[in-house]
Amino acid sequence: MSVAPSTRASLFRTAPNLLTLLRICLAPFLVAAVLEAHYRLGFGLFVAAGLTDALDGTLARALKQRSMLGEYLDPVADKLLLSTLFVVLTYQHLIPVTVTVLVFGRDLGILLVSAILYAVAGRRDFSPSLFGKANTLVQVSAVAAVLLHQLTPAPWVTDFRMLALYATMALTVVSGLHYAWIASRRVGAQAANGHGPK
């Protein structure tokens, strides 16, 4: 069933979706700030992006403005922002190449698994697991710590940066394997029930 243009437009006008779109719009300015070594501005923009991420979900629940568009747009905005920053910070030699390769390898793997699930089992929903949510949290922490490390040489910031990067690598591997395990179980259950894609 098609959605009327007026309905589609109204989805973009909701406060949570506008905040998500604002986060997407912040990405190029944040990238430019990092590339030009304006790390104080970059850190401020990253904090602002994080606030929009926290607020959009809260507002969606409080105002009862949850929508299918928002459910798809929010993770896309998060992934766009984080993935771009990992690449840029690696280019600036602030994040090890190994970390960024693991992050992108996991994301590509999840896309592949999602495509297989859709092709084999006809499933479109592939909700993030607890490990996936934890991985996103440590990725955000890692980027924040790396940017903050450019503003202050405080020992606790250095330690926090190192811990966040190691945690990112560990949870990237663990969450990737967990997604693969979930996918194999779902495909196996679908095969056992003799159901194919609809």
N, C-alpha and C positions, 0 to 999 in steps of 0.2 A: 504494500500500500504506500503510495507516494505521500510526501509531506508537503503541505501547502507552503508557498514562499513566505507568507506572513508568519507561519509557525517557525520556519527555519530562522527567519530574521529575529524572532522573539527569543530564540535560544541564545543567540549571540548577545542579546541585550541584557541577559541576566547578569547580576553582579559577579557570581563565581566565575562564569565563563569570560567575562571582561577581565577579571584578574588574571586568569590563565593566559589570555591573549596578551595582556600587558607583560607577563613573564616572557613570552615568546619575543615580544618587541624589544625587551631589554637585552636579549642575547647579543645582537650585533654591537651594541654600545659597550657591553661588557668585554667582548672579544677585542674591540678596538682599544679599550683602556689597557688591557693586559699586553697586547702587542706593542703599545707605545710606552710600556713600563710605568703607567700611571696606576700603581698598585693600590694606592689609597682609594682612588675612585673605583677601581675594579672591586675592591673588597666591599665598599659601600653599596655598589650595584648588586653584588652577589647577595648581600644581606637583604636588600630590598626584594630581590627575586625570591629569596627564601620566605620572606614575610607574605608575599602574594601566594606562595604555595600553601602556607599554613592557613591563610585566611580564606582561600577559595573553598576548601573542604568544609571549614567551619560555617561559612555563610550558606553553603549549599544545604547543610543540615538544618541550620537555624531558620532560614527563609523558605525551606522546603522547595528549593530550586534545583534539585538534582535532576540531571538529564543524561540521556545516552551520549549526546555530544560531549558533555563535560567529562564523562567517564573515559572517553577515548582521547579527548584533547589534553587532559591533565598529565597522563603518563608520557604523551608525545612531547609536551612542553618540557617536562623534567628531563627526558632523555636527550632532547635537542640541546638543552642548556648544558647538561653535564658532559655529554660526549664531545661537544664543541670545545668546552673548557679543557678537558683532558688533552685533546689534540693540541690546542694552543699552548697550554702550559708545558707540554712535552716539547713542542717546538722552541719554547723559551728555555729549555733545559732545566725546568723547575720540577718536573715529574719524570721519573725514570720511564724509558720506553717500554720496559717489561710490564709495568702497571697498565699503561694505556693499551698495549696489545692484548692483555688478559681481559680488560674491560670490553673492548670491541669484539674479541673472540667470543665471549659469553653472549653478548647481545646478538651477534650474528647466529650463534647456535640456537638461541631461543626463537629467533625468527624462523629458522629452518624447522625446528621442532613444531612450532605453531602451524606452519604450512603443512607439515606431515599430518598433524592431528586433524586439520581441516580436510585434507585430502582423504585420509583413511577413515576417520570417525565422524566427519561432518561437524566438528566442534569449532565454534568461533570464540567461545569464552575460555580464557586461559589466565585466570586471576593470579596476581603475584602471591608467592608464598611468604611465610615468615622470614625465611632466609633471604628472599628477594628484597623484602622491605628493609631488612637489616643492612643488606648490601647497598641499597640506595642511600641509607642514612650515613654509612661510613664513607661513601663516595662524596657526599655533600661535606662531611667533616674533613675529608682529605683536601678537597679544593679550598675550603675555608682556611684550613691550617697552612696550606702552601701560600695562599695570598697573604695571610697574616704574618707569615714568616718573613715576607719581604718588607714588612713595616716595623718589625721589632725582632731583635736577636735574643729575646728573653729565653732562658733555658727551657721553661715549661712549654713554650711555643715550638721549639725545636723537637722536644720529646713528643709532643702531641702530633706534630707533622709526621714524624717517623712511625709512630704507633698507628695513625690513621692510614698511612700508605700500606703498611704491612697488613692491617685489618682489611683493607680494600682487596688486596691480592688474595688473602685467605677466603674471604666471603664470596669473592667473585667465582672462585673455583668451587666452593661448597654449594653455593646457590645454583650454579650452572649444572652441577651433577644432580642436585635435587630436582631441578626442572626436568632433566632427562629421565630421572627415575619416575616422576609423576606421569610424564608422557608415555613411558613404556607400559605403565600399569593401565592407563586409560585405553591405550591401543589394544592391550591384551584383553581387557575386560570387554571391549567392543567386539573383538574377534570371537571371544568365547560365547557372547550372546548372539553371534551371527548377524549383527547389524552393520550395515554399511552406511555411507553418507547419504543423506536425503537430498 
